[in-house]
Amino acid sequence: MNKVLVVDSNKVLREMWPRLFKGKYEIITASSVVEARQKFKDHSDIKAIVLGDLDLSVNNLSLSDSKVLSDLVVEFRETFEFRIITASTDPKLRRDLVSCGCDGECEKYALKDLLKVIF
């Protein structure tokens, strides 16, 4: 089963996605950049990464979403050869992340259909 790392600070979505994709994909979730890095290291067989939204006040960061996630994309892209998708609710952020290395973008509601295309 293909593993997908989903990074999003929204707890409801992090709990929903594994149930939604049960039996189709193994969803590994992370709520912060630090947790995303750790899960990425712990699961060397991840086949796709989805970057949603981060509530930076929850993550105790002072940078913008764009800077934090752009840096994460660049970092992952150094060693990760599979798909990185942005599913932020902010269209400008999605465009910024595509320009720095994401393979594509989608609205969160369309993630299920996009994963079908990828796999």
C-alpha positions in Angstrom: 0.0 0.0 0.0 1.3 3.5 -0.9 2.2 5.7 2.0 1.3 9.4 1.9 2.6 12.0 4.4 0.0 14.7 5.0 1.2 17.8 6.8 -1.6 20.0 8.2 -2.3 21.6 11.6 -6.0 21.0 11.4 -6.7 18.1 13.8 -10.0 17.3 12.3 -8.5 16.8 8.8 -5.6 14.8 10.2 -8.0 12.4 11.9 -10.4 12.3 8.9 -7.9 11.5 6.1 -6.7 8.1 7.4 -10.3 7.0 7.7 -11.2 8.4 4.3 -8.4 6.6 2.5 -8.4 3.4 4.6 -7.6 0.4 2.4 -6.3 2.6 -0.4 -3.4 4.5 1.0 -1.5 4.5 4.3 -1.8 8.0 5.6 1.0 9.3 7.8 0.0 12.6 9.4 2.1 15.5 10.9 0.9 18.7 12.5 4.1 20.7 12.3 7.3 21.1 10.3 9.3 19.4 13.1 6.9 16.4 13.1 6.8 16.3 9.3 10.6 16.0 9.2 10.6 13.2 11.8 7.9 11.3 10.0 9.7 11.7 6.7 12.8 10.2 8.3 10.9 7.4 10.1 9.0 6.3 6.9 11.5 5.9 4.1 8.9 4.3 1.9 6.6 7.4 1.6 5.4 7.7 -2.0 3.7 11.2 -1.9 3.7 14.2 0.4 0.7 16.5 0.8 1.3 19.9 2.3 -1.9 21.5 3.7 -2.0 24.5 6.0 0.0 25.1 9.2 -1.3 27.3 12.0 2.0 28.9 12.8 0.7 30.2 16.2 0.2 26.5 17.1 3.6 25.6 15.8 5.3 28.5 17.7 6.9 29.9 14.5 7.2 33.5 13.6 7.7 33.1 9.8 5.0 33.1 7.2 3.3 29.9 6.0 4.9 30.5 2.6 8.5 30.7 4.0 8.1 27.7 6.3 6.5 25.5 3.8 8.7 26.6 0.9 11.8 25.7 3.0 10.2 22.4 3.8 9.6 21.7 0.1 13.1 22.6 -0.8 14.4 20.3 2.0 12.2 17.4 1.0 13.0 17.9 -2.7 16.8 17.3 -2.0 16.1 13.6 -1.4 12.5 12.9 -2.3 11.9 11.9 -5.9 8.1 11.3 -5.7 5.2 13.7 -5.8 4.8 16.6 -3.5 1.4 18.3 -3.7 0.2 21.4 -2.0 -3.4 21.4 -0.7 -3.5 24.7 1.1 -6.7 26.7 1.4 -4.7 29.7 0.2 -4.4 29.8 -3.6 -1.4 32.2 -3.5 0.4 29.8 -1.1 -0.3 26.9 -3.4 1.2 28.8 -6.4 4.3 29.8 -4.3 4.8 26.2 -3.3 4.5 24.9 -6.8 7.1 27.5 -7.9 9.6 26.2 -5.3 9.3 22.5 -6.1 5.8 21.1 -5.5 4.6 18.9 -8.4 1.0 20.2 -8.3 -1.7 21.8 -6.3 -5.3 21.1 -5.4 -8.1 22.1 -3.0 -8.3 19.8 0.0 -11.7 18.5 -1.2 -10.1 17.3 -4.4 -7.2 15.4 -2.8 -9.0 12.1 -3.1 -9.3 12.4 -6.9 -5.7 13.7 -7.2 -4.3 10.7 -5.4 -6.1 8.4 -7.8 -4.3 10.1 -10.6 -0.9 9.9 -8.9 -1.2 6.2 -8.1 
